[in-house]
Amino acid sequence: MKRTPGTFISNGREYVALSNVTHLTGLPAHTVTDAVSTGYVTVRQFSGCKVISLADVFRLLDYKEGAK
C-alpha cells in the first residue's frame, strides 16, 4: 500500500484514518459505520485521529465479499 495521508504506522502495525476507509475500499459509509457500531472493527485514536488497523480493513472487505 502506498503511503498516503491518513495512514499511520505504530509498533509495526499499519492503521488507516476512519475518514479514509470508504475512499480506500470503495465501501459505502453506512457499511463502515455499521461495522464500527457493532464492534466488528476496533477503533483506536492516534493524535486525535480515529483509525482502524489495516488488518481490520481487510477483514471488513472479506466479510462484505462473503455477504454477496
Residue frames as a rotation matrix with the C-alpha (Angstrom) as fourth column:
MET 1
0.584 0.812 0.000 0.00
0.812 -0.584 0.000 0.00
0.000 0.000 -1.000 0.00
LYS 2
-0.196 -0.628 0.753 1.38
0.578 -0.694 -0.429 3.38
0.792 0.351 0.499 -1.00
ARG 3
-0.524 -0.040 -0.851 1.90
0.794 -0.384 -0.471 5.81
-0.308 -0.923 0.233 1.88
THR 4
-0.256 0.534 0.806 -0.84
0.473 -0.657 0.586 8.37
0.843 0.531 -0.085 1.70
PRO 5
-0.747 0.111 0.655 -2.19
-0.543 -0.671 -0.505 10.99
0.384 -0.733 0.562 4.07
GLY 6
0.272 0.906 0.323 -4.39
-0.936 0.171 0.308 9.24
0.224 -0.386 0.895 6.61
THR 7
0.706 -0.134 -0.695 -2.21
0.146 0.988 -0.042 6.17
0.693 -0.071 0.718 7.10
PHE 8
0.420 -0.526 0.740 -0.16
-0.893 -0.385 0.233 5.61
0.162 -0.758 -0.631 10.24
ILE 9
0.237 -0.392 -0.889 2.33
0.115 0.920 -0.375 3.04
0.965 -0.013 0.263 11.48
SER 10
0.233 -0.153 0.960 2.61
-0.932 -0.319 0.175 2.27
0.279 -0.935 -0.217 15.17
ASN 11
-0.042 -0.373 0.927 4.63
-0.692 0.680 0.242 -0.61
-0.721 -0.631 -0.287 16.61
GLY 12
-0.891 -0.443 0.100 4.92
-0.217 0.610 0.762 -2.21
-0.398 0.657 -0.640 13.19
ARG 13
-0.295 0.862 0.413 1.15
0.816 0.451 -0.360 -2.19
-0.497 0.231 -0.837 12.53
GLU 14
-0.962 -0.011 0.272 -0.40
0.189 -0.747 0.637 -0.04
0.197 0.664 0.721 9.84
TYR 15
-0.304 0.877 -0.373 -3.54
0.640 -0.102 -0.761 1.98
-0.706 -0.470 -0.530 10.50
VAL 16
-0.646 0.232 0.727 -5.94
0.589 -0.454 0.668 3.89
0.485 0.860 0.157 8.27
ALA 17
-0.929 0.370 -0.027 -7.86
-0.291 -0.771 -0.566 7.01
-0.230 -0.518 0.824 9.29
LEU 18
-0.439 0.840 0.318 -11.52
0.507 0.524 -0.685 6.16
-0.742 -0.140 -0.656 9.70
SER 19
0.309 0.569 -0.762 -12.46
-0.272 -0.715 -0.644 9.01
-0.911 0.406 -0.066 7.38
ASN 20
-0.258 -0.513 -0.819 -10.34
-0.932 -0.091 0.350 7.44
-0.254 0.854 -0.454 4.59
VAL 21
-0.607 -0.010 0.795 -11.68
-0.089 0.995 -0.055 3.88
-0.790 -0.104 -0.604 4.82
THR 22
0.454 0.860 0.235 -14.55
0.202 0.158 -0.966 4.48
-0.868 0.486 -0.102 2.38
HIS 23
0.636 -0.289 -0.716 -12.21
-0.729 -0.529 -0.434 6.08
-0.253 0.798 -0.547 -0.17
LEU 24
-0.427 -0.898 0.107 -9.65
-0.842 0.438 0.315 3.32
-0.330 0.045 -0.943 0.19
THR 25
-0.734 0.135 0.666 -12.07
0.043 0.987 -0.153 0.39
-0.678 -0.084 -0.730 -0.03
GLY 26
-0.851 0.498 -0.167 -14.96
-0.303 -0.206 0.930 1.72
0.429 0.843 0.326 -2.09
LEU 27
-0.537 0.683 -0.494 -17.40
0.811 0.580 -0.079 0.53
0.233 -0.443 -0.866 0.57
PRO 28
0.158 0.663 0.732 -20.36
0.228 -0.746 0.626 2.77
0.961 0.067 -0.269 1.39
ALA 29
-0.562 -0.410 0.718 -20.08
-0.481 -0.544 -0.687 4.85
0.673 -0.732 0.108 4.55
HIS 30
0.346 0.774 0.529 -23.04
-0.909 0.137 0.394 3.09
0.233 -0.618 0.751 6.18
THR 31
0.728 -0.157 -0.667 -21.22
0.085 0.987 -0.140 -0.24
0.680 0.045 0.732 5.93
VAL 32
-0.382 -0.924 -0.033 -18.19
0.266 -0.075 -0.961 1.12
0.885 -0.376 0.274 7.76
THR 33
-0.401 0.325 0.856 -20.44
-0.778 -0.614 -0.132 2.81
0.483 -0.719 0.499 10.34
ASP 34
0.703 0.705 -0.094 -22.30
-0.582 0.647 0.492 -0.46
0.408 -0.291 0.865 10.96
ALA 35
0.379 -0.650 -0.658 -19.02
0.382 0.758 -0.529 -2.35
0.843 -0.051 0.536 11.40
VAL 36
-0.658 -0.625 0.420 -17.82
-0.076 -0.500 -0.863 0.20
0.749 -0.599 0.282 13.96
SER 37
-0.181 0.667 0.723 -21.10
-0.914 -0.386 0.128 0.36
0.365 -0.637 0.679 15.88
THR 38
0.823 0.494 -0.280 -21.43
-0.386 0.848 0.362 -3.43
0.417 -0.190 0.889 16.12
GLY 39
0.500 -0.708 0.499 -17.82
-0.638 0.088 0.765 -3.80
-0.585 -0.701 -0.408 17.24
TYR 40
0.940 -0.139 0.311 -16.75
0.297 0.782 -0.549 -5.77
-0.166 0.608 0.776 14.16
VAL 41
0.177 -0.916 0.361 -13.74
0.556 -0.209 -0.805 -3.47
0.812 0.343 0.472 13.81
THR 42
0.363 -0.155 -0.919 -11.82
0.895 -0.217 0.390 -1.79
-0.260 -0.964 0.060 16.62
VAL 43
0.645 -0.110 0.757 -11.37
0.274 -0.891 -0.363 1.97
0.714 0.441 -0.544 16.53
ARG 44
0.114 -0.682 -0.722 -8.26
0.971 -0.078 0.228 3.46
-0.212 -0.727 0.653 18.10
GLN 45
0.971 0.199 0.135 -7.19
0.222 -0.957 -0.186 7.06
0.092 0.210 -0.973 18.40
PHE 46
0.001 -0.999 -0.054 -3.76
0.983 -0.009 0.182 8.49
-0.182 -0.054 0.982 17.49
SER 47
-0.867 -0.439 -0.237 -3.10
0.420 -0.898 0.127 12.19
-0.269 0.010 0.963 17.97
GLY 48
-0.444 0.788 -0.426 -6.82
-0.349 -0.590 -0.728 12.94
-0.825 -0.174 0.537 17.88
CYS 49
-0.319 0.300 -0.899 -7.43
-0.930 0.082 0.357 10.93
0.181 0.950 0.253 14.69
LYS 50
0.302 0.492 0.816 -9.70
-0.576 0.776 -0.255 7.88
-0.759 -0.393 0.518 14.82
VAL 51
-0.288 -0.524 -0.802 -8.13
-0.942 0.304 0.141 4.94
0.170 0.796 -0.581 13.00
ILE 52
0.794 0.357 0.492 -8.65
-0.426 0.904 0.033 1.23
-0.433 -0.236 0.870 12.35
SER 53
-0.171 -0.925 0.339 -5.92
-0.305 0.377 0.874 -1.27
-0.937 0.046 -0.347 11.62
LEU 54
-0.353 -0.052 -0.934 -5.23
-0.936 -0.001 0.353 -2.31
-0.019 0.999 -0.048 8.06
ALA 55
-0.996 0.011 -0.090 -5.95
0.014 0.999 -0.032 -5.90
0.090 -0.033 -0.995 9.13
ASP 56
-0.424 0.899 -0.109 -9.45
0.291 0.021 -0.957 -4.80
-0.858 -0.437 -0.270 10.18
VAL 57
-0.093 0.348 -0.933 -9.93
-0.799 -0.585 -0.139 -3.12
-0.594 0.733 0.332 6.79
PHE 58
-0.699 -0.217 -0.681 -9.10
-0.629 0.640 0.441 -6.38
0.340 0.737 -0.584 5.02
ARG 59
-0.912 0.409 0.017 -11.32
0.321 0.741 -0.590 -8.28
-0.254 -0.533 -0.807 7.46
LEU 60
-0.190 0.860 -0.473 -14.17
-0.192 -0.505 -0.841 -5.90
-0.963 -0.069 0.261 6.66
LEU 61
-0.233 0.045 -0.971 -13.64
-0.963 -0.149 0.225 -6.41
-0.135 0.988 0.078 2.93
ASP 62
-0.930 -0.139 -0.340 -13.61
-0.197 0.970 0.142 -10.21
0.310 0.199 -0.930 3.32
TYR 63
-0.684 0.729 -0.017 -16.81
0.292 0.252 -0.923 -10.05
-0.669 -0.636 -0.385 5.39
LYS 64
-0.006 0.705 -0.709 -18.60
-0.558 -0.591 -0.583 -7.94
-0.830 0.392 0.397 2.78
GLU 65
-0.515 -0.235 -0.824 -17.40
-0.840 0.330 0.431 -10.23
0.171 0.914 -0.368 -0.05
GLY 66
-0.989 0.127 -0.080 -18.82
0.143 0.962 -0.233 -13.24
0.047 -0.242 -0.969 1.78
ALA 67
-0.430 0.878 -0.209 -22.18
0.089 -0.189 -0.978 -11.50
-0.898 -0.439 0.003 2.23
LYS 68
-0.348 0.284 -0.894 -22.64
-0.854 -0.489 0.177 -11.00
-0.387 0.825 0.413 -1.54
